């Protein structure tokens, strides 16, 4: 009986690996697969920022371990994953930090350019986001949503129909982020476009100052 149980366990894991691989192939058509190369030594950051990143890594690792123990790894949980905001002028460090986290968690990293996802046509932005998250849901990956300013920069007081539909798209993105079972990192140059409602949905916000600010 134990041998049979182990056999079923191995079969389930194999099927899970096949499903994850298939969904990652779907995601390859919608996002850029990033091969992590950066290490902690490559990150030139203030000590406070580095400590916060280490805390995020520990939290994400614990979250992943908990899901594995529960036998739910890579399944849609419809519960909170971990949502992080990286902001600041140092774009290279933001992506490298995501690479470091991906290596630690041994989890594939995918970059999505939100400036390319955003569309001026009503409803198209949500459709594009839906395709990304539907593919990512069972792929077991970290989503790095880059150029978030392009989308959140349009979030303002509703003055016309375009403002209203931009807010609908942003609200849709935030809902999908909350429902995603893994780690989602929003990357932006500026924190200003993110209102209090958006920031409250983030588990952490990390500032990446420019090299001039670090050494100034």
Residue, then its C-alpha position, 0 to 999 in steps of 0.5 A: x500500500x505504501x509503495x502504491x501511495x508513493x507511486x501515485x505521489x510520483x505520478x501526481x508530481x509528474x503530471x504537475x510538472x507537465x502542466x507547469x511546463x505547458x503553462x510556461x510555454x503559453x506564458x513564453x508567448x506573452x512575457x519575457x522569460x528572464x534567466x536569473x544571473x544576478x547575485x547579492x554581490x551584484x546589488x549596490x544598494x543602501x543597507x536598509x533596502x538590502x535588509x528589506x529585500x532579505x525580509x521579502x525573500x524570507x517571507x516568500x520562502x516561508x510562503x512557498x514552503x507552507x504551500x508545499x507542506x499543504x500539497x498546494x504548490x502551483x495551484x490556484x489558491x484564490x487567496x493572497x500571494x505576495x505583492x511587492x512594489x519596486x520603485x525608483x530610478x535604478x531600473x537595473x537594480x530592480x530587475x537584478x533584485x527580482x533575479x536574486x529572489x527567483x534564484x533563492x526560490x528556484x522559481x522561473x521569473x517572467x517579465x511583463x512590460x505593462x506599457x505594451x499590455x496597456x491599450x487605448x481600446x476599451x477592454x483590451x488592457x483587461x484582456x491582455x492582463x487576463x491572458x498573462x495571469x491565466x497562463x501564469x496561474x498554474x505555471x508556478x512563476x514569479x511575475x515581474x510587471x515592469x513599466x507600471x507607471x504606464x498604467x498607474x500613471x493614468x489613475x486619477x480623478x475621473x474626468x472623462x470616459x478614458x480615465x474611468x476605463x483606465x481605472x477599471x483596468x487598474x482595479x482588474x490588475x490589482x484583483x488578479x494580483x491578489x488572487x495570484x498564488x505566487x509572487x508578483x513584483x510591480x516595478x515603477x520609476x515613481x511611487x506617486x501614481x500609486x494611491x493609498x488603495x493600491x499601496x495597501x494591497x502591497x505587502x512591501x514597497x522597496x525604494x531603489x535609489x539612483x547610484x548618485x543618491x547612494x553615493x551622494 
